[in-house]
Amino acid sequence: MSILQAACVATVILILMAAALWGARVRALAARARRKARGAERDQLWNLIYGLDWGDVTTNNYGFAPAEGGGPQRYQLQMYTELFERLRASGRLRAHMDVLEVSCGRGGGLAHLVRRWPGSVKAVGLDQAENAVQACRRIHGEDASLRFVQGQALALPFADRAFDAVINVEASNDYGDYDGFFREVHRVLRPGGAFLYCDTRRAADVARTTAALRASGFEAAFDDITAHVIAACQLDSDRRRRLIRDHVPWLHRLVLRQALANYAAVEGSRKLEKFRSRRRVYLMTCAVKARACQSPRTGMPDSRAMAEMLVPQH
C-alpha cells in the first residue's frame, strides 16, 4: 500500500470514528431532551392533579388486588393494609408508635391506617403541595393522632430519630434522588424503626434499589407485587376513566390524554403494558433500620444510636 493510500485509509477511519462519536453525542442529547420533555409533562401533570377538586377521592396509588371491603377506593387502601401487615409480620409493631407518611397526597391512606391502628399512634402526613395539605386538613381534620404538614421529601423537617415508622407509597420516582431520600428516612427513624415502602421500578433497577437501601443503613428484602397491581388496575380501570372524565377539564384531557392514561394505569396505557411485559415491576418492603446503626455518610458506628441502645426500654 502506498503512502497516499495509507493516508486515505487513515483519513476514512478518523472520519468514521468522528461520525460514531458525534452520533453517540446526538443520541445522548436526544435522550436527554426526551427525559426533559417527559419531566416537564410530569410536572405539568402533577400541578394539574393537585389543583383539581377530586371530591371524595383521597388516594391515588395503582392499588392492590384482591382487596378487603367494598368501597370505591378499596384497592388503593389495600396497598396501605399490605404495608401494615408487613410491619406486623416484622415484629416491629409497638403499643405506641410515631408514624410519618412522606408524600401523603390527599391523606386517605394514612387516615385509613390511623383509624385501624391496634394501639396508640401519632401520625404525620407530609406533602410538598400546599393545596394537598389543605385538602387533607379539610377532609380528615387534625387532632392528637393525625396532623398534616408541608415539606420536602429530600429535606424532611423533623429531628433525627423522631419516628418509629415511615411510610412512602408510590412517590419516590418523582424525587430524583433515591439515595438522598433513603438517607433522610434513615435519619428520622429510630434504631429498629420500620420503613414501609412501595413503588415501581424498571426491572433492571431492582438490584440497585436494594443496594441503595442497604447502603443507607436498612435491612431490606423486596416483595414483587406486580401481579396484584396489574389485577387492581384491570378491575379499577372503568372507575379511573370516569374520575378523569368527570374531574379533569376537557382541554387538559385532550392535551394530556396519554399522560393521564399512564398516570391512572388504565387498560390500554403504556404503563400497564410495561407491568405486563415485566419491563417495569412493583416492589414492596418493610425495611428495618439496623439497631447497630452505621452512619450512611462515614460507614462508622453511629455513637448516638449505640448510646440509645444502652438505655433501658420501658
N, C-alpha and C positions, 0 to 999 in steps of 0.2 A: 504494500500500500504506500502511495507517495505521501509526501508531507502535506500536500494540498488536500488529498483525500482524507487523511487523518484529521486535519484541521476541520474539514467539513463535518466529519462524523462527530467530533468533539462538540462542534457548534450545535449540531442537531440534538445531541444528548443534553447539553445545557439548556436548550430551548424547551425540550420535553420536561426536564426537571423543574424549570421555572413555571411551566404551564401546570404541572402537577401541584406544585406548591401554591400557585395562585388559585387553582381550582379548589384546593382544600381550604384556603382562606375564604374564598367566596362562599363555599358551603357552610363554613363556620359562621360567617356573618349572616347568611340566610337563616340558619338555625337560631341564632341569637335574635334576629328580627321576629321570627315566628314565636319564640318564647316571650318576647316583649309584647307582641300583639296579644298573645293568649293572656299574659299578665294584665294588660290594660283591659281586656274584655272581662277577665275575672274581677278586677277592681270595680269596673262599671256594674257588673252583675251584683256584687256584694252590696254596693251602695244602694242599688235598686231594692234588693231583697230586704235590707234592714229599714229602708224608708217606707215600705208598704204596710198597710193595715191588713194583717192576716187573720183578724177576728179571733176566734178561739184557738187557733193553731199555736202551739207553744214548743214544738220540736221540729227539727229539720234534718235528722240523720237518715241514712238509707234504710234502716230498720233491720230487725232480726225475726225470722220465722222458723218454727211456729211461735206464736205469741199467746200469752195469757190474756184473759179478758176479751171484751168485745168492742171497745171504743175505737173511734176512727184513727187514733194515734197509737194503737196497741203495738204495732211493730217497732215504732220509734222508742216507745217506753220500754219495750222488752230489751232493747240494747242496754239500757241502764240496769235493768234487772239482771242481765247476764253478767255485767261487770260486778254488781253487788254479790252475786253468787260466787264469783271467783275470789272476792275479798273474804267471804265467809269460809270458803274452802281452804284459803291460805292460813287460817288460824289467826289473822290479824284483827279480827273484829273485837272491839273492846266495849265495856259498859258505857263509856263516854268517848266520843270522837269529835275532833275538829276537822272539818272537811272543806276542801276548796274545789270548785269546778272552774277550770280555765276555759274561756270561750263558751259561756253558758247559753248564749243566744237569747231566746225568749224564756228560758228558765224552766221549761216544763219537765225536763228530765231530772234536774236536781230537786225540784219540788216533789216530784214523784217519789224519789228516794227518801226525802225527809219525812214525808207522810207515812212511809212504811218502815222507817228505821226502827230496829228492835230494841234500841236503848236510847240514851241521851245523845243528842247531836247538835252541834253548832255548825251551820253550813254557810259558806260564802260563795256566791256566784260572781265571776268576773268576766267582763266582756269589754272589748275595745270600743264598740259602738255605743255612744251615749243614748241613742234612741232605743237600743236593745235593753240597756239597763233601766231606762224609764218604763219600757213596756213590762219588764219583769216586776218592777215595783207596783205598777198599776194592776197587773194580773194576779200576782201572788201575794202582794203585801210584804211587809217586813216585820219580824219580831225577833225574839231572842234566839230562835232556832234557824232562821233563814234571813239573809240580807244580801244585797247586790251592790257591787262597786264597779267603777270603770277603771281599766288598766290594761297594760301591755303584757302579752304572754312572755316576751323576752326580757322583761324588766318587772317582775311581779312586785307589787307594792306592799310586801309583807316582810316581817322579820324572819331571820333564819329559824328553822325548826318550829314553825308556827302551826303546822298541821299534821294530823295523823294519816290523812289520805288526800290525794289529789286526783281529780277526775279530768279526763280530756277525751272528748268524743268527736272524732271526725273533723278535726280543726287544724291539726299541726301542719298539714301540707301547705297552708297559706302563710306560715310564719317565715319561711325562707331560711331557717337555721335550726335544724333538728337538734344538733349538738348543744347549741346555746339554750334551747328550750328545756332539754333534758337536764342540763346543769341547773337551771333555775328551779325546776321541780325538785331536784335533789336538795337544793339549798333550803327550800321552805318546808321540806318534810323532816319529821323527827326520825331518829335512828329506829329502824324496824318499821317505818311507815310504808304505806302502800300507794303505788301509782297505778290507778285504774285507767287503762289507755287502750283506745282502739282507733284505727284509721286505715285508709287504703294505702297500698304501696305498689309500685311496679315490681313484678316478680323478681327482677334482677337486684332490687334494693333491699330485699328482706334481710339478708345476712348483714348488710351494712347497718341497718336499723338496730338489729340485735346487738351488734358490736358497739354502736354508739351508746345504747342504754347501759351496757356493761362498763364501758369506759367512763360513764358518768357516775358510776357507783351503785348500780342496780343489779340485783339478781333477777333475771327475766327469761321466760320462755313463752313464745307466742303460740296461740291457737289460731289456726286458719279457719275463719268462719265464713268464707266466701260463699259457700253453697247456701247458707242460711240468709245471707244478704241478697243473693240472687232471688231466692224464693220470696222474700219480703218485697223486693222491687216488682216482681211479677204480680203479686197479689194486690199491691197498693198502687199500681200504675194509673188506674182509672181515677182514683181519688186525687192523685197528684196532678193529673191533667186538669181536673175540674178546678183545683186550687189555683193553678196558673191562669186558667181561663177567667176565673171569677175575680181574681185579685190583682193581676198584672195588667196595666193599661195596654190597649191593643197595639199602640205603636211600639212599645217595648217588646211585646210578644212577637211582632213582625221582625224587628231588628235583631233581637236576641233569641230567636226561636230555637236554634240549635244549642246555644249555651244553656237555655232554660231546661231543655230536654235532658242535657247531660247533668245539669245540677240536680235534677229530680231523679235521674237514672231510670226513666220510664222505658217501656218496651219500645224498641227501635232506636234507642240512643246509642251513641258510641261508647259511653261509659258502661252501660250494661253489657254490651258486646265484649268489651275488654275484660270484664269479670268472667264472662262465659268462656272466653278463649284462654283464660289464665294469664293474659298479659298483665293484668292487674289483680291483686289479691287484697283481701280484707283481713286484718290481723287484730287480735285482742290479747291483752295480757293483764295480769295483776303483778306488776314488778314490785320488788321489795328493796327498800334502801337498807343495805347491809348495816348491821349494828356496829361491826368493827369497820367504821367508815374510813375511806381514804379520800383525801381531798382530790376532786377532779382536776384541779389546777396543778398540784405538785406530785400526786401519786403517793404522798406520805400519809401516815395515820393522822386523822383529824383529832387533835387533842381535846377539843371541846366535846366531841361526840364520845370519846373514850371516858371523859370525866362523867358525863351523863350516865354512862353505863354502870358507874360505881355508886350512883345514888339509889338508895332503896326505893322500890316501886310500891306505892300504897294503893 
